[in-house]
Amino acid sequence: MLTHKQFVKRMLRKPAVRAEFKALEPEFALLDQLLKARARAGLSQAEVARRMGTHAPAVARLEASLGSGGHSPSISTLRKYAAAVGKKLLVRLG
């Protein structure tokens, strides 16, 4: 049986999969930052949601959408998330 890491490595050998993965890199990087900030703050999705003035399923959808390339969250939503985990949203063009 393949591990997740082995499966990803095998799938990324396919040009179409590699291209799609590359296209989603900014979303994956943002998701990674959000999840790390939430973990460092020691907060659950429900706690982040309460601080944002929303419900846990909304935070779950926000995090899931970044991992799937789905709906992109607004700057306002990202700002609220950042504040909820004790951070400040910074946007850079590189």
N, C-alpha and C positions, 0 to 999 in steps of 0.2 A: 504494500500500500504506500502511496506517495504522501509525503508530508505536504503541508500547504506551501512551504518554501520551494520544494521540488516541483510542485504543480505549477506555481507561478513561473519559475525558471523555464519549464518546458513550454508553457503557453506563450511566453515572451519571445520564443524563437520564431513564432509565426508573425510575418510582417504586419498583417492587419491588426492583430491583437497588440503588438508593440506600438503601432501608430496610435491606436485608441488610448492605450495606457499613457503614452507621451502627451496626448492632447488633454488628459485629465490631471496631469501632474500639479498644476496650480491648485485645483480643488483638493487633491490628496494632501498637499503641503498645508493648506489652510485647515483642513480637518485635523491633521496631526497636531497643529498648534493649538486648536481649540481643545482637543482631548487632553493634551499635556497640561494646558492651563487649568482645566477643570480638575484633573487628577492632583496637580500641585496644590490647588485650593482645597482639596479634600471634599469636593462636593459631588453629590449625585445629580442626575438630570433633573429630578424633582426639586432639589434645592436651588439649582440654577434657574429653573422655571419660576419658582416662587420669587426669587430676586429680580427676575425680568418682568414679573407681573403677568405671567402666562401659565400654561399647564405643561406637565412633563411630556405629553405626546408631541407638543410643538417643538420642544428641545430635541427630542428623539428624531423627529422629521428633519429638523435643521441639520443635525449631525449626519443622518442617513443620506440626505440629498447631496451633501458634499462628497460622500463616498461612492455615490452612484452616478454622479454627473447630472443629476436631476435639476430641479429648480434651484436657481442661485439666490441666496439670501440677500436682503437689502443691506446697505451700509448701516442703516438705523438698527436693524436686528443684530448685526454683528457688533455694533457699538454697545447695545444692551447686554449681549452675551459677555463681551469683554468686561464691562463694568460688574456684571454679576460674579465673575471669577476674580475680581480685583485687579483687572488689567485695563490698559488703555488701547483702543484700536489705532493702529498705525497702518497707513496704506502707502506703498512705495511702488514706483514704476522702475523697472530695471532693464 
